[in-house]
Amino acid sequence: MPVSFADLYGRLIDLHLHIDGSISVPAARRLAELDGRPIDLTDAEVFDRLSVGEECEDLNEYLDKFSFPLSLVQTSTQIEESVYLLQEELREQGYAYAELRFAPQSQCARGLTQREVIEASLAGLSRSSFEARLILCCMRGDDTLAANLETVELAAEYLGNEIVAIDLAGAEALFPTSDYAPVFARARELGVPFTIHAGEAGGPKSVRAALDMGATRIGHGVRAVEDSSLVAELAERRMPLEVCFTSEVQTGALESYRHAGSLRQLLDAGCMVTINSDNCSVSNTWAARELVIVSEALGLTQAEVDQLLLNAVEASFADEATKHRLREIVVR
């Protein structure tokens, strides 16, 4: 019997969720109003600006959708409100825990410093009782080294109960993971845990580079199936994979919902798979929908779905006390 939304409510855990890619239509209107620039569009038109269509060609086209929501989070007030509103929306959708990620350097277009962006994000986090943590993203691109190293230094300074790790996001095929070795060497020196987007637009070589750098988790990772020895290594090391099924279909990392063989291969090999939303608005999804889609596509049993949820608990960057609470919520 397929897993139901009702069964998942209150048990959802999302480890790979971008704040800027998850700004809803109501939130977009609220953020624009805070800046004195109301959006003069219908809800359908705002939705179209926030979400990719069915004809999305690749990751680069997918990433183009971030320019509009990023324009709505360029002041401290907007940033604080965006974090708070997202937490409240996740609570309503039945989430128990989420790790929210954002790139401080991407929110400095109107003069904020990365530190000010982080402080505003923490202020927003503190306004909600929903249990969430923050991951700071470094970015792929030209001339990002200085900004990325600043992100790492700030992550080390703020590392604790709220900020738990860093990440590397952006156009993977255009800017190879291996180019960012200096950034993660510094993170290792400072004791900052990290996940890396790899194995989405890039193939197994990108995943191996992330492993070589010392990643604690792999963002996406589905194209590891192109290398059986890599899949075996991921399974042996119990390396968590932050699979985001809908966005991976949209960006071409997976062929279609009906061709979920890559994900089945990872599960059958014993890989530590977690199911996540990636971008609730850009991909028009959320964690429960992802779990239902995966369950139906792969014919998962209730026990297998429960294991995916438990995998997310174990793979989270949360402290052990939080993990203990989440286990009690997830395991029924």
One Martini backbone bead per residue (centre of mass of N, CA, C, O) as a GRO file, in nm:
protein
  332
    1MET     BB    1   0.094   0.037   0.025
    2PRO     BB    2   0.096   0.350  -0.013
    3VAL     BB    3   0.206   0.624   0.098
    4SER     BB    4   0.088   0.883   0.305
    5PHE     BB    5   0.041   1.200   0.404
    6ALA     BB    6  -0.071   1.135   0.685
    7ASP     BB    7   0.170   0.956   0.779
    8LEU     BB    8   0.390   1.199   0.741
    9TYR     BB    9   0.279   1.381   0.936
   10GLY     BB   10   0.530   1.510   1.156
   11ARG     BB   11   0.797   1.339   1.002
   12LEU     BB   12   0.949   1.548   0.847
   13ILE     BB   13   1.270   1.555   0.668
   14ASP     BB   14   1.508   1.817   0.567
   15LEU     BB   15   1.848   1.852   0.426
   16HIS     BB   16   1.759   1.989   0.129
   17LEU     BB   17   1.702   2.344   0.163
   18HIS     BB   18   1.635   2.628  -0.008
   19ILE     BB   19   1.535   2.934   0.063
   20ASP     BB   20   1.523   3.088  -0.215
   21GLY     BB   21   1.372   2.820  -0.348
   22SER     BB   22   1.116   2.861  -0.105
   23ILE     BB   23   0.946   3.100  -0.205
   24SER     BB   24   0.645   3.193  -0.182
   25VAL     BB   25   0.397   3.381  -0.289
   26PRO     BB   26   0.326   3.520  -0.018
   27ALA     BB   27   0.621   3.578   0.057
   28ALA     BB   28   0.692   3.754  -0.184
   29ARG     BB   29   0.494   3.978  -0.117
   30ARG     BB   30   0.601   4.044   0.164
   31LEU     BB   31   0.896   4.115   0.083
   32ALA     BB   32   0.826   4.344  -0.111
   33GLU     BB   33   0.676   4.524   0.093
   34LEU     BB   34   0.921   4.569   0.286
   35ASP     BB   35   1.059   4.736   0.028
   36GLY     BB   36   0.832   4.907  -0.126
   37ARG     BB   37   0.766   4.664  -0.371
   38PRO     BB   38   0.513   4.572  -0.505
   39ILE     BB   39   0.354   4.311  -0.674
   40ASP     BB   40   0.226   4.346  -1.019
   41LEU     BB   41   0.086   4.043  -0.994
   42THR     BB   42  -0.026   3.754  -1.025
   43ASP     BB   43  -0.006   3.456  -0.880
   44ALA     BB   44   0.064   3.304  -1.142
   45GLU     BB   45   0.300   3.492  -1.221
   46VAL     BB   46   0.470   3.447  -0.970
   47PHE     BB   47   0.496   3.144  -0.995
   48ASP     BB   48   0.647   3.152  -1.271
   49ARG     BB   49   0.899   3.303  -1.142
   50LEU     BB   50   0.959   3.061  -0.921
   51SER     BB   51   0.912   2.835  -1.148
   52VAL     BB   52   0.948   2.561  -1.326
   53GLY     BB   53   0.893   2.394  -1.599
   54GLU     BB   54   0.858   2.106  -1.793
   55GLU     BB   55   1.103   2.226  -2.002
   56CYS     BB   56   1.352   2.182  -1.856
   57GLU     BB   57   1.684   2.136  -1.956
   58ASP     BB   58   1.871   2.226  -1.698
   59LEU     BB   59   2.055   2.348  -1.443
   60ASN     BB   60   2.098   2.632  -1.561
   61GLU     BB   61   1.796   2.696  -1.596
   62TYR     BB   62   1.717   2.645  -1.305
   63LEU     BB   63   1.905   2.873  -1.182
   64ASP     BB   64   1.757   3.120  -1.312
   65LYS     BB   65   1.516   3.126  -1.091
   66PHE     BB   66   1.686   3.288  -0.857
   67SER     BB   67   1.677   3.594  -0.922
   68PHE     BB   68   1.406   3.675  -0.801
   69PRO     BB   69   1.419   3.576  -0.502
   70LEU     BB   70   1.691   3.725  -0.444
   71SER     BB   71   1.562   4.017  -0.472
   72LEU     BB   72   1.392   3.959  -0.184
   73VAL     BB   73   1.696   3.915  -0.013
   74GLN     BB   74   1.864   4.230   0.050
   75THR     BB   75   1.762   4.264   0.343
   76SER     BB   76   1.739   4.215   0.670
   77THR     BB   77   1.429   4.203   0.684
   78GLN     BB   78   1.388   3.997   0.458
   79ILE     BB   79   1.562   3.769   0.565
   80GLU     BB   80   1.424   3.722   0.831
   81GLU     BB   81   1.140   3.670   0.712
   82SER     BB   82   1.207   3.428   0.527
   83VAL     BB   83   1.284   3.230   0.752
   84TYR     BB   84   1.028   3.242   0.918
   85LEU     BB   85   0.815   3.170   0.699
   86LEU     BB   86   0.930   2.894   0.628
   87GLN     BB   87   0.897   2.758   0.898
   88GLU     BB   88   0.586   2.790   0.912
   89GLU     BB   89   0.529   2.627   0.653
   90LEU     BB   90   0.658   2.362   0.744
   91ARG     BB   91   0.476   2.311   0.982
   92GLU     BB   92   0.209   2.294   0.813
   93GLN     BB   93   0.332   2.042   0.637
   94GLY     BB   94   0.478   1.839   0.866
   95TYR     BB   95   0.734   1.914   0.992
   96ALA     BB   96   1.016   1.843   1.222
   97TYR     BB   97   1.273   1.904   1.027
   98ALA     BB   98   1.541   2.140   0.915
   99GLU     BB   99   1.787   2.224   0.663
  100LEU     BB  100   1.889   2.547   0.587
  101ARG     BB  101   1.997   2.706   0.286
  102PHE     BB  102   2.258   2.958   0.208
  103ALA     BB  103   2.411   3.244   0.037
  104PRO     BB  104   2.550   3.520   0.158
  105GLN     BB  105   2.679   3.642  -0.110
  106SER     BB  106   2.381   3.660  -0.259
  107GLN     BB  107   2.290   3.902  -0.024
  108CYS     BB  108   2.499   4.167  -0.121
  109ALA     BB  109   2.390   4.368  -0.355
  110ARG     BB  110   2.293   4.613  -0.125
  111GLY     BB  111   2.550   4.606   0.111
  112LEU     BB  112   2.574   4.364   0.258
  113THR     BB  113   2.712   4.152   0.464
  114GLN     BB  114   2.763   3.837   0.553
  115ARG     BB  115   2.718   3.883   0.852
  116GLU     BB  116   2.442   4.025   0.822
  117VAL     BB  117   2.300   3.787   0.691
  118ILE     BB  118   2.337   3.589   0.924
  119GLU     BB  119   2.202   3.753   1.147
  120ALA     BB  120   1.924   3.768   1.008
  121SER     BB  121   1.878   3.462   0.995
  122LEU     BB  122   1.891   3.412   1.301
  123ALA     BB  123   1.654   3.594   1.371
  124GLY     BB  124   1.444   3.429   1.216
  125LEU     BB  125   1.489   3.158   1.360
  126SER     BB  126   1.409   3.270   1.656
  127ARG     BB  127   1.091   3.327   1.593
  128SER     BB  128   1.077   3.017   1.582
  129SER     BB  129   0.992   2.684   1.706
  130PHE     BB  130   1.101   2.557   1.478
  131GLU     BB  131   1.317   2.296   1.384
  132ALA     BB  132   1.631   2.441   1.286
  133ARG     BB  133   1.899   2.474   1.050
  134LEU     BB  134   2.213   2.605   0.918
  135ILE     BB  135   2.350   2.643   0.584
  136LEU     BB  136   2.643   2.749   0.422
  137CYS     BB  137   2.701   2.871   0.100
  138CYS     BB  138   2.896   2.812  -0.145
  139MET     BB  139   3.021   2.920  -0.476
  140ARG     BB  140   3.007   2.882  -0.793
  141GLY     BB  141   3.252   3.053  -0.997
  142ASP     BB  142   3.374   3.346  -1.070
  143ASP     BB  143   3.552   3.486  -0.827
  144THR     BB  144   3.479   3.316  -0.527
  145LEU     BB  145   3.706   3.265  -0.320
  146ALA     BB  146   3.687   3.496  -0.113
  147ALA     BB  147   3.388   3.453  -0.037
  148ASN     BB  148   3.417   3.155   0.048
  149LEU     BB  149   3.625   3.198   0.275
  150GLU     BB  150   3.441   3.379   0.440
  151THR     BB  151   3.222   3.170   0.490
  152VAL     BB  152   3.402   2.974   0.646
  153GLU     BB  153   3.487   3.163   0.875
  154LEU     BB  154   3.196   3.220   0.973
  155ALA     BB  155   3.115   2.932   1.030
  156ALA     BB  156   3.324   2.888   1.253
  157GLU     BB  157   3.222   3.119   1.440
  158TYR     BB  158   2.900   3.006   1.440
  159LEU     BB  159   2.934   2.734   1.530
  160GLY     BB  160   2.645   2.526   1.629
  161ASN     BB  161   2.311   2.510   1.688
  162GLU     BB  162   2.245   2.666   1.407
  163ILE     BB  163   2.522   2.640   1.272
  164VAL     BB  164   2.648   2.330   1.097
  165ALA     BB  165   2.742   2.415   0.792
  166ILE     BB  166   2.857   2.361   0.462
  167ASP     BB  167   2.858   2.443   0.104
  168LEU     BB  168   2.823   2.360  -0.255
  169ALA     BB  169   2.699   2.564  -0.517
  170GLY     BB  170   2.580   2.535  -0.852
  171ALA     BB  171   2.750   2.505  -1.159
  172GLU     BB  172   2.887   2.206  -1.196
  173ALA     BB  173   2.968   2.177  -1.506
  174LEU     BB  174   3.128   2.461  -1.516
  175PHE     BB  175   3.229   2.404  -1.197
  176PRO     BB  176   3.430   2.205  -1.065
  177THR     BB  177   3.480   2.060  -0.765
  178SER     BB  178   3.800   2.053  -0.768
  179ASP     BB  179   3.836   2.377  -0.760
  180TYR     BB  180   3.750   2.373  -0.423
  181ALA     BB  181   3.977   2.266  -0.233
  182PRO     BB  182   4.067   2.520  -0.065
  183VAL     BB  183   3.800   2.559   0.087
  184PHE     BB  184   3.798   2.266   0.229
  185ALA     BB  185   4.066   2.286   0.366
  186ARG     BB  186   3.978   2.513   0.556
  187ALA     BB  187   3.743   2.366   0.687
  188ARG     BB  188   3.914   2.144   0.813
  189GLU     BB  189   4.094   2.328   0.988
  190LEU     BB  190   3.817   2.446   1.141
  191GLY     BB  191   3.590   2.218   1.177
  192VAL     BB  192   3.390   2.219   0.923
  193PRO     BB  193   3.128   2.090   0.809
  194PHE     BB  194   3.034   1.914   0.488
  195THR     BB  195   2.862   1.966   0.192
  196ILE     BB  196   2.815   1.857  -0.163
  197HIS     BB  197   2.744   1.929  -0.473
  198ALA     BB  198   2.702   1.609  -0.643
  199GLY     BB  199   2.586   1.425  -0.907
  200GLU     BB  200   2.418   1.596  -1.120
  201ALA     BB  201   2.569   1.747  -1.361
  202GLY     BB  202   2.776   1.569  -1.256
  203GLY     BB  203   2.960   1.300  -1.220
  204PRO     BB  204   3.151   1.076  -1.049
  205LYS     BB  205   3.395   1.270  -1.027
  206SER     BB  206   3.248   1.471  -0.839
  207VAL     BB  207   3.203   1.277  -0.605
  208ARG     BB  208   3.498   1.204  -0.554
  209ALA     BB  209   3.589   1.489  -0.489
  210ALA     BB  210   3.412   1.519  -0.237
  211LEU     BB  211   3.540   1.287  -0.082
  212ASP     BB  212   3.837   1.392  -0.089
  213MET     BB  213   3.753   1.657   0.083
  214GLY     BB  214   3.544   1.548   0.327
  215ALA     BB  215   3.259   1.486   0.303
  216THR     BB  216   2.963   1.411   0.490
  217ARG     BB  217   2.792   1.483   0.234
  218ILE     BB  218   2.572   1.442  -0.057
  219GLY     BB  219   2.447   1.639  -0.306
  220HIS     BB  220   2.259   1.398  -0.441
  221GLY     BB  221   2.451   1.161  -0.630
  222VAL     BB  222   2.303   0.987  -0.863
  223ARG     BB  223   2.554   0.958  -1.075
  224ALA     BB  224   2.709   0.724  -0.933
  225VAL     BB  225   2.583   0.481  -1.106
  226GLU     BB  226   2.817   0.506  -1.334
  227ASP     BB  227   2.984   0.376  -1.076
  228SER     BB  228   3.009   0.088  -0.905
  229SER     BB  229   3.249   0.146  -0.712
  230LEU     BB  230   3.125   0.401  -0.590
  231VAL     BB  231   2.872   0.278  -0.474
  232ALA     BB  232   3.020   0.084  -0.286
  233GLU     BB  233   3.164   0.308  -0.125
  234LEU     BB  234   2.915   0.456  -0.022
  235ALA     BB  235   2.801   0.214   0.132
  236GLU     BB  236   3.044   0.149   0.316
  237ARG     BB  237   3.054   0.459   0.434
  238ARG     BB  238   2.773   0.578   0.481
  239MET     BB  239   2.698   0.798   0.263
  240PRO     BB  240   2.507   1.056   0.242
  241LEU     BB  241   2.220   1.119   0.031
  242GLU     BB  242   2.067   1.412  -0.121
  243VAL     BB  243   1.784   1.344  -0.249
  244CYS     BB  244   1.606   1.516  -0.540
  245PHE     BB  245   1.388   1.403  -0.750
  246THR     BB  246   1.247   1.635  -0.904
  247SER     BB  247   1.500   1.810  -0.970
  248GLU     BB  248   1.650   1.576  -1.120
  249VAL     BB  249   1.450   1.569  -1.352
  250GLN     BB  250   1.462   1.873  -1.434
  251THR     BB  251   1.797   1.860  -1.480
  252GLY     BB  252   1.869   1.541  -1.584
  253ALA     BB  253   1.978   1.329  -1.373
  254LEU     BB  254   1.696   1.221  -1.435
  255GLU     BB  255   1.483   1.114  -1.673
  256SER     BB  256   1.232   1.006  -1.489
  257TYR     BB  257   0.986   0.889  -1.291
  258ARG     BB  258   0.984   0.604  -1.458
  259HIS     BB  259   1.320   0.627  -1.425
  260ALA     BB  260   1.432   0.503  -1.111
  261GLY     BB  261   1.689   0.317  -1.120
  262SER     BB  262   1.907   0.477  -0.975
  263LEU     BB  263   1.773   0.473  -0.697
  264ARG     BB  264   1.746   0.166  -0.673
  265GLN     BB  265   2.047   0.105  -0.683
  266LEU     BB  266   2.122   0.254  -0.423
  267LEU     BB  267   1.941   0.091  -0.233
  268ASP     BB  268   2.039  -0.201  -0.309
  269ALA     BB  269   2.346  -0.125  -0.221
  270GLY     BB  270   2.314   0.044   0.068
  271CYS     BB  271   2.258   0.330   0.059
  272MET     BB  272   2.229   0.653   0.222
  273VAL     BB  273   1.922   0.760   0.175
  274THR     BB  274   1.769   1.076   0.112
  275ILE     BB  275   1.468   1.282   0.113
  276ASN     BB  276   1.419   1.585  -0.080
  277SER     BB  277   1.332   1.911  -0.214
  278ASP     BB  278   1.540   2.167  -0.236
  279ASN     BB  279   1.284   2.344  -0.400
  280CYS     BB  280   0.971   2.426  -0.339
  281SER     BB  281   0.923   2.639  -0.574
  282VAL     BB  282   1.091   2.565  -0.822
  283SER     BB  283   0.966   2.250  -0.796
  284ASN     BB  284   0.692   2.217  -0.663
  285THR     BB  285   0.755   2.109  -0.352
  286TRP     BB  286   0.786   1.850  -0.093
  287ALA     BB  287   0.863   1.601   0.115
  288ALA     BB  288   0.603   1.435   0.091
  289ARG     BB  289   0.591   1.424  -0.216
  290GLU     BB  290   0.861   1.284  -0.255
  291LEU     BB  291   0.791   1.023  -0.099
  292VAL     BB  292   0.549   0.943  -0.272
  293ILE     BB  293   0.687   0.929  -0.546
  294VAL     BB  294   0.904   0.723  -0.468
  295SER     BB  295   0.716   0.503  -0.367
  296GLU     BB  296   0.566   0.463  -0.641
  297ALA     BB  297   0.814   0.422  -0.834
  298LEU     BB  298   0.944   0.175  -0.633
  299GLY     BB  299   0.757   0.020  -0.433
  300LEU     BB  300   0.749   0.091  -0.139
  301THR     BB  301   0.758   0.029   0.177
  302GLN     BB  302   0.698   0.133   0.487
  303ALA     BB  303   0.978   0.050   0.594
  304GLU     BB  304   1.139   0.207   0.378
  305VAL     BB  305   1.034   0.486   0.447
  306ASP     BB  306   1.123   0.485   0.741
  307GLN     BB  307   1.426   0.460   0.670
  308LEU     BB  308   1.454   0.730   0.526
  309LEU     BB  309   1.387   0.898   0.777
  310LEU     BB  310   1.613   0.782   0.955
  311ASN     BB  311   1.847   0.866   0.777
  312ALA     BB  312   1.802   1.171   0.823
  313VAL     BB  313   1.865   1.175   1.115
  314GLU     BB  314   2.157   1.053   1.102
  315ALA     BB  315   2.258   1.275   0.875
  316SER     BB  316   2.240   1.499   1.041
  317PHE     BB  317   2.372   1.803   1.210
  318ALA     BB  318   2.268   1.730   1.467
  319ASP     BB  319   2.247   1.669   1.773
  320GLU     BB  320   2.190   1.402   1.976
  321ALA     BB  321   1.936   1.507   2.119
  322THR     BB  322   1.779   1.567   1.860
  323LYS     BB  323   1.793   1.285   1.737
  324HIS     BB  324   1.636   1.146   1.959
  325ARG     BB  325   1.370   1.296   1.913
  326LEU     BB  326   1.337   1.219   1.611
  327ARG     BB  327   1.321   0.916   1.640
  328GLU     BB  328   1.052   0.920   1.804
  329ILE     BB  329   0.891   1.043   1.562
  330VAL     BB  330   0.961   0.845   1.321
  331VAL     BB  331   0.927   0.596   1.496
  332ARG     BB  332   0.635   0.349   1.476
   0.00000   0.00000   0.00000
